[in-house]
């Protein structure tokens, strides 16, 4: 970790500033994709925690183009952060789940802006192939490209229980193919803490797995209950209990200690939409949670990588 960082983990903002020399802000767009776990290709209904927006902002449904979303986002992010460079994040649903011709048109549209330094593509490990990764490889010669794979859990039993539609082996295969076809593309993995039936030790096995695989970045999410989802039904019936903030903070700190110090931490908790959130309510105060994570690491005298053990094959 950079010695000048106040944080005890390698955060994305600092990583991007080190690379580009100034602040780079992630700018989220919704390009109107769907998901193979909703349209019947893999399954229907989606993951138990996902609603009809697929973690997006619904901009595509309002008819707002990618270009217009970028123009609006740039203005808002400049006013808030004085940001002048942007990483366009294709977030909603599975953003490689389309013919490569459509993907190229959308990605080209985003990269047409001079102040866009790269792309972050949120997707599933079962939604990539050699042709799509070759497209991302071509972009990576000139721009920063991240592909974000939703793994969510290191346990196949959990993935089945949440109706994920793929297993851990699928993630490993996608990662290996990405390294082979697009070696300059950075890989970020998404992990959810608090999934039904998982103990803290089970969650930490996710940290060990991703550390061993050598992903470039990670996003940690709290499993919160979104209204009108299968998880919402479980919660209302008393069949699911949300993580308390104390438990979440301690688990995140344990998780960070097991990761290699150079891994980029893109997120430590989620951003629920207030009007969609059923429970718990504490994630709405994200700043408080992040401050508690920092304070806990300080009180422990630890940081990202404190308990990391480099794999023998590395």
Residue pairs with C-beta under 8 A, 6 or more apart in sequence:
1 7
1 8
1 9
1 10
1 261
1 262
1 303
1 304
1 305
2 10
2 14
2 18
5 11
5 14
7 14
7 294
8 256
8 294
8 297
8 298
8 302
8 303
8 304
9 256
9 265
9 268
9 297
9 303
9 304
10 261
10 262
10 263
10 264
10 265
10 304
11 264
11 265
12 26
12 217
12 264
12 265
12 266
12 267
13 23
13 24
15 264
16 23
16 24
16 87
17 23
17 24
19 144
20 85
20 117
22 84
22 85
23 81
23 82
23 83
23 84
23 85
24 83
24 85
24 86
24 87
24 117
25 77
25 81
25 83
25 85
25 86
25 87
26 86
26 87
26 89
26 120
27 69
27 70
27 73
27 74
27 77
27 86
27 87
27 88
27 89
27 116
28 57
28 73
28 89
28 91
29 59
29 66
29 69
29 70
29 73
29 88
29 89
29 90
29 91
29 110
30 56
30 57
30 58
30 59
30 60
30 61
30 64
30 69
30 91
30 92
31 60
31 66
31 90
31 92
31 95
31 106
32 60
32 61
32 92
33 54
33 90
33 92
33 93
33 94
33 95
33 97
33 98
34 54
34 93
34 94
34 97
35 46
35 50
35 54
35 93
35 94
35 97
35 124
36 42
36 43
36 94
36 97
36 124
36 126
36 127
36 165
37 43
37 44
37 45
37 46
37 47
37 124
37 163
37 164
37 165
38 44
38 45
38 46
38 54
38 93
42 126
42 165
42 166
43 163
43 165
45 163
45 230
46 54
46 163
47 152
47 162
47 163
47 164
47 165
48 161
48 162
48 163
48 229
48 230
48 231
48 234
49 162
49 192
49 223
49 224
49 225
49 226
49 229
49 230
49 231
50 226
50 229
51 226
51 227
51 228
51 229
51 276
53 92
54 92
54 93
55 91
55 92
55 93
55 122
56 91
56 92
56 93
57 91
57 92
59 69
60 92
64 72
65 109
66 106
66 109
66 110
67 109
67 112
70 86
70 88
70 110
70 113
70 116
73 86
74 86
74 113
74 115
77 83
77 86
78 84
84 115
85 115
85 116
85 117
86 113
86 115
86 116
86 117
87 116
87 117
87 118
87 119
87 120
87 144
87 146
88 110
88 111
88 116
88 118
88 119
88 120
89 119
89 120
89 122
90 106
90 107
90 110
90 119
90 120
90 121
90 122
91 122
92 122
94 122
94 123
94 124
94 127
95 103
95 121
95 122
95 123
96 103
96 121
96 123
96 127
96 128
96 132
96 147
97 123
97 124
97 127
100 131
100 132
100 135
103 132
103 135
104 135
107 119
107 121
107 135
107 139
110 116
110 119
111 119
111 139
111 143
116 143
117 143
117 144
118 139
118 143
118 144
118 145
118 146
119 136
119 139
119 143
119 144
119 145
119 146
120 145
120 146
120 147
120 148
120 188
121 136
121 145
121 146
121 147
121 148
122 148
122 150
123 147
123 148
123 149
123 150
124 149
124 150
124 165
124 166
125 149
125 150
125 151
125 166
125 170
125 171
125 173
125 174
125 175
126 165
126 166
126 170
126 174
128 147
128 174
128 177
128 178
129 177
130 177
130 181
133 177
133 178
133 181
133 182
133 185
134 181
134 182
136 145
136 147
136 182
136 185
137 181
137 182
137 183
137 184
137 185
139 145
140 182
140 184
140 185
141 184
144 186
145 182
145 184
145 185
145 186
146 185
146 186
146 187
146 188
146 216
146 217
147 178
147 182
147 185
147 186
147 187
147 188
148 188
148 189
148 190
148 219
148 266
149 171
149 174
149 175
149 187
149 188
149 189
149 190
150 190
151 168
151 171
151 189
151 190
151 191
151 206
151 210
152 158
152 159
152 162
152 164
152 190
152 191
152 192
152 195
153 159
153 162
153 164
153 168
153 191
153 192
153 195
153 198
153 206
154 168
154 191
154 202
154 205
154 206
154 208
154 209
154 210
155 168
155 198
155 202
155 205
156 167
156 168
157 197
158 195
158 196
158 197
158 198
158 202
159 166
159 167
159 168
161 195
161 196
161 197
162 195
162 196
163 230
168 209
171 189
172 213
175 187
175 213
175 215
178 185
178 187
179 187
186 216
186 217
186 264
187 215
187 216
187 217
188 215
188 216
188 217
188 218
188 219
188 264
188 266
189 210
189 215
189 217
189 218
189 219
190 218
190 219
190 221
191 203
191 206
191 207
191 210
191 218
191 219
191 220
191 221
191 255
192 220
192 221
192 222
192 223
193 203
193 220
193 221
193 222
193 223
193 243
193 248
193 251
193 252
193 255
194 203
194 222
194 223
194 242
194 243
194 248
195 203
195 223
196 234
196 240
200 247
200 250
200 251
200 254
203 251
203 255
204 251
204 254
204 255
204 258
206 255
207 254
207 255
207 258
207 259
208 258
210 218
210 259
210 263
211 258
211 259
211 260
211 263
211 308
211 311
212 311
214 260
214 314
215 263
216 263
216 264
217 263
217 264
217 265
217 266
218 259
218 263
218 264
218 265
218 266
219 266
219 267
220 252
220 255
220 265
220 267
220 268
220 269
221 267
221 269
221 270
222 243
222 248
222 269
222 270
222 283
223 231
223 242
223 243
224 242
224 270
224 272
224 277
224 278
224 279
224 280
224 283
225 231
225 232
225 235
225 240
225 242
225 277
225 278
225 279
225 280
226 232
226 272
226 273
226 276
226 277
226 278
227 276
227 277
227 278
231 240
232 278
234 240
235 242
235 278
235 279
236 278
242 279
242 280
243 251
243 280
244 280
245 280
245 282
245 289
245 292
248 269
248 289
249 289
249 292
249 293
249 296
250 296
252 268
252 269
252 293
253 293
253 296
253 297
253 300
253 302
256 265
256 293
256 297
256 303
256 304
256 305
257 302
257 303
257 304
257 305
257 306
257 307
257 308
258 307
258 308
259 265
259 304
259 305
259 308
260 305
260 308
260 310
261 303
261 304
261 305
261 308
263 304
265 304
268 289
268 290
268 293
269 283
269 286
269 289
269 290
270 283
271 286
272 283
272 284
274 284
277 283
277 284
282 288
282 289
283 289
297 303
